[in-house]
Amino acid sequence: MCLIHKRSLLNWPTLIIGLVVAVSQIGHSQTNSAPTGAPLPSFSLEVPYYFHNTKDIETYFHQHGHSVQVREIQGKAKTYVFVMDQPYSGVDTTDLYCFAKRGDNFQIFSKTFLWKTINENDVEFKTDGSFVNVIVRKMVVLKINPPD
């Protein structure tokens, strides 16, 4: 049997209203960092299979209204381009695209999500032998080594 004091029940509406107000303020504190004049971002972005260079990758995302951070990393045997697209999968989630250079083009290798990444400074990329480590707040969360 569960005993709840009548006064506790009277406080529930106040607690629920306070929670709704607090949650609604989270969305209002975010700013849209899409490039000026760019269309609103599409949540189902269909990224092409390959690009000719890093600039083409960045241009593609900007043309679709996504403000991204692009980092090119030289691995042991390959050159990688990492695109951090935030916050299109959630307020604190970054979409991470990885492109690997094959021949003269950069081909899409993977797409993943990095949770609890408020800004691009939360994410680092470091080579480790034949791998590139994706590090979030000093912890390796992903190791990249595409097959040849």
N, C-alpha and C positions, 0 to 999 in steps of 0.2 A: 504494500500500500504506500502510495506517495502522498506526502502532506505538503501542500503549498499554501503559504500564508496569503490571505486575501490582499494584503498590501503589495505583495510581490506581483500579483496579477494586475494590479492597477498600474504598475510601472512598465509593463510590457509595451503598450502603445508608444510611450515616450522613448523607450529603447529602440523600437523598430523605426520610428520616425528619425531618430538621431542617426541610426545606421544608414538609412536610405539617403539622408542628406550628405553624410560623410562619403559614401560610395559615389554619389553623383558629382561631388567635387573633384574626385580623382580624374575623371575624364576632362573636366574643365581646366585642369592645371597643365594639360599637354598642349603644345603648340604645333601647328602644321609647319613642317620645315621643307615642304616641297618647293622646288625652284619657282621663282616668280614667273608667271605666265604659263606654267605647265598645267596640264589637265589634272584633275583629281586622280589619285592613284587607283589603279584597278587591283582588287584583292586577288584576282585569279590571273596573275601575270604569266603569260605563256612565253618563257624565255627561249629564244632560238637556240638550236643545237651548237652553233659555233659563231665566233666573231673573228674579224681579222686582226684586231689589236685592242689594247686596253681602253683606248679612247672610244672606240665603237661600243664597248661594253657599257661604259659610263654614260655615253650619249643615249643608248637604248633605254636605260632606266630613267634618265631625266625626261626623255620624251614621253614617258608613261606616268610622269608625275611623282616619281620616287626620288627622294633625296638620299643618296647613298655615299658610303665611304668605300673607296676602292684601294686595295693594297696589292701590289705585285711582289711576290716572294720568289727568290731563286732557291729551289731545292737542290739536292745533290745531282739529280739527273733531269729534272724538269723545272720549267717556270710555271708558277701558279698565279692566278689572279683571284683574290677573295673579294667579294662584294657583300658589304654589310648593309642591309636594307631594313631600316627601323622607323617606326614601330608598326609595321603593317600586319603583323600576326598577333599583336597585343601590345599593351602599354609598356611592358618591360621585356619584350621578346624581340630579338633580332633575327631576320631571315638571313642565313648565310649561304651564298652561292659560291661554289668553287669551280674555277675553270682551269684546265691544264693545257699547256701548249703542246700541240701535236703538229709537227710540220710547220706550216706558216700560219696556222690558226689556233685560237683558243677554243677548246671544246668544253661544253658543260660536263663536269664530272659529278658534282653532287649538290644537293640543296638540303639544308638542315635548319633547325631552329635553335637558337641559343637563349635560354630562359634567364631571367634576372640580369639582363644586360641593358642598363639604363642609357648608356652612351657608348660611343666607339672606344673610349679609353678603358672600358671594362674588358676589351678583347685584345689579345696579342697573338702574333704568329711567329714561331721560332722553328728553325730547322733543327732536326735531331737525326743525324745519319741520313737514311734515305726517306725519312718521314718529315712532314711539316706538322708541328703540334699547334692546335688551336687551344689557347689558354684563356680561361675566364677567371678573373680574380685570383691569379697565381696557381690555378689548378688546370691540368691538361684534361680537356673534355672531349677532344677528338684528335685522332692521328690520321693524317692524309698520306697515302702512297698509292696513286693510281697505277694499274697494270700497264705495261707497254703495249 
